[in-house]
């Protein structure tokens, strides 16, 4: 399992980063990103602390930990500068908190993140044709999520991504120990979204390519 969307107690998760990583390893993970929620108030703190943990824990050659961030409930007009700031501070993965149906995310958020070329648009909700077209052009990946609530639009996201050629990855958006999943569970999430085993393998390949881009 490669998971680019998890949270620790540095934001609203329940676990220390080190425990989150340990539990992920036991589940069979071989790579993950810690992407705690951030806005202008805490982005320096979040990325600095996660980077420290990554330097400590990346001594294991078979497991890779990526310092990341999930930019969350950012007003759309501020998103470009926040994405740039996250990268400048050293985020290896920048996730944009998309227009999930489970929260009152501002309209225009999806498009602002896609225009700003985030790595992954998380739980993007009822994505439009224009959003899909620009995501392909800007190499932005859409997320299929195993998280309850956010996952209610997985079927729409999966169908739109397949129709218009948007790359997908499957993430957990983990906040608690029970949110981490195995590859078998991830496959079931994909199948539940209307994808097939070939699509699932393609998502795994997409994740491998993102990991390779970061760590070679």
N, C-alpha and C positions, 0 to 999 in steps of 0.2 A: 504494500500500500504506500502510495505517495500522496500526501495530503497538504495542500497549500493554504489551508484556512483553519486555524485553531486559535484558541484564546486561553490565556493564563490569568492568574489573579493580578497581573499588572493592569488589566482592565476589568472585565466582568466575568472572567473564568474562575473556576474553583480551585485550581491547582497551581502550585509553584511551577515555573517553567521546567525545572529538573524532574519533578514528578510526572508532569505531562509527557515529557520525552520518555521516561522510563516505562510508563504505561503504554505508550505507543509502540515501543520496541517489543514489549511482551505480546502485543496484538499482531506483530509481524511487520510493522512499518519498517521501511528502509530509508525514508526521507520524509521530512515535514517542514513546514514553515510555521512559526509562531507569529500571528498577525493580529495583535491586540488592537482594539478600537482606539482611534486617535482623531483628534481635531487640532486646532491651533493651540489649545490649552495644554496638551500633554505629548505632542508628537516627538519632541526632542527626548523627553524622558523615556518613552516607550522604545524608540529605536535604539537609544544608547544602552538600555538595560538588556534588551534582547540580544544585541550584538555581543555584549559581554558573555552572556550565557552560551551563545553559539561558539565563541572562541574557546570556551571551557569544554564544551561537550563534543565538538567536532574532532576530537582526538581519535574517535572510533572510525576507522577507515570504511567500514561497511554501512555506516549510518551518517546521513547528512542532515544537518539542521540549518535552516535558512532564516536569517533575520528579516522580518517583514512587518507589514502594518496593514490594517484595514481602515481606510479613511471612511468615517461614518457620520452620516447626517450633515455633511458639509453643504452649505448653500451652493447651488450649481455655479454661480459666477466666481466662487473662490476655489473651485476644484482644480483648475490648471495650476495655480500657484502652489497648492498643497501637494499635488502629485510631484511637481518639480522639487519641492522642499524635501519630501520623503526620500526621493532618490539621492539628493545631495547629502542627506544625513546618513545614507548607507543602507537603505532598505533594499534587500535583494529581490523581494516580491512586494509589489504594491497592488493591493486588492481594493476595489471600489465597492462600497456598500450600495448595492443596486436597489431598484424600485420594487422591493419585495411587497407582496400583498399583505404581509403580516404586520407591517409598520407604516406610519405616515411619512414615507420618504418623499421629499419635494419632487414635483414633476420637473423633468429636464435633467435629473441626476444621471440617468443611464447615459444619455447622449454626451453630457459633459465629461464623464469618465472615459467614454470611448474616444472622444476627440482628444483627450489628454493622454491617451495610449497607456492606460493602466495595464498591468499584466493580465489580471483576471477581474471580470465583473461578476460579483457574487450575487446569488439569488436575484436575478434581474427582473423577475415578474413577467408581465405580459409584454415581452419585447416586440418592437415594431419591425416592419420591413426595412425602414431607413436605418434603424439601429443595427440590424443584422448586416446590412450592406457596408456600413462604415466600420463595423467590427472586423469584417473580412479585410477591408482595405488597410486598417490600422493594426492588424494582428492582435486584436483583443480577444481573449478566450472567455467564453461564457461558462458559468458554473452550474452543474447539476449537484444538488445538495441533499445530504441525508438528514438534515435537521428538520424536525417537525415544525410546521408553520411555514417556514420559508420554502419547504419542498412542495407546497400545494400547486405551484406553477411549473414544476419540473416537466410535466408533459408538454406544456406549451413551449417552454424553452427548448426542449429536445427536438420537437417537431420543427420549430422555426430554424434552429441551428442546422439541422439536416437539410432542410429545403434550400437554405441560402448559403451553406458552406462555411458556417462559423465553427471554429474548433471548440471542443468541450473538454472539461476535466471534471472529475467527481471529487468533491471535498466534503468534509464533515461539519465544518463550522462548530467544532467541539468547544463546549464550555465546561463540561463535567466529565468524570471518568467514564460514564456509560455512553458517552457520545462517540468515542473512538470505535472504529469498526474494522472488520477483517475484509480481505479481498472478496470473500464469498458474500458477505453482507453488501459490499459495494456493488457487486454484480446484480444482486436483487434490487437495489435502488435503481440501477440503470434499467433493468427489465420493467420495473414498475413505472418508469417514466416513458415507456413505449419504445425503448431502444432494444437492440439485440446484442448477442455476444460479440459480433464483429464490431459494432459501435463501441462496446465496452473496451475491447482490445485497442481500438483507435484512441479512446480517451486515455488509456494507460500509456500508449505511445506518446501522446501529446504531453503528458506529465513527464515522461522520460526526457523529452526534448527540452522542456523548460528547465529541468534539473541540469541537463548537460550544458545549457546556455549559461547557467549560473556558476557551475563548478567544473565544467569541462570533462 
